Amino acid sequence: MKKRNILLTICAVSIMIMTSCIPSSRLVALGDNTRLQEGNFDYVRTVKSSASSFYVLGLVGGGDHIRAALDDLRENASLKKNQALVNQSVVTESKTYLGLVTIMKTFVTADIVEFKESGQ
């Protein structure tokens, strides 16, 4: 009986160690209605942002890290007249440790373009 308990303990610890950090990621490209025609805009720059949150047992903690990253991106963009965010993408990564704690990270990127005034 004692050997069986030791074997079960070793198996349980081995499983916890092998699955203690489970990474996963997801890419989402955000669609928009910005119409980019040949020659009607100039590329300005790329802006980036990120945010993270954590969960204990999948319930406690958290926060809307995707919304926070998008809001931060818009603030960092400091758009001027005739400028728009295009090619927005959202990458979400999560890592779970010991099946207890999950850390979610979101990375957002977008290009800023400036539309030309009519007649330019």
Summary of the structure (lengths in Angstrom):
residues: 120
radius of gyration: 22.4
end to end distance: 85.6
largest distance: 87.5
contacts: 294
relative contact order: 0.26
helix: 25%
strand: 48%
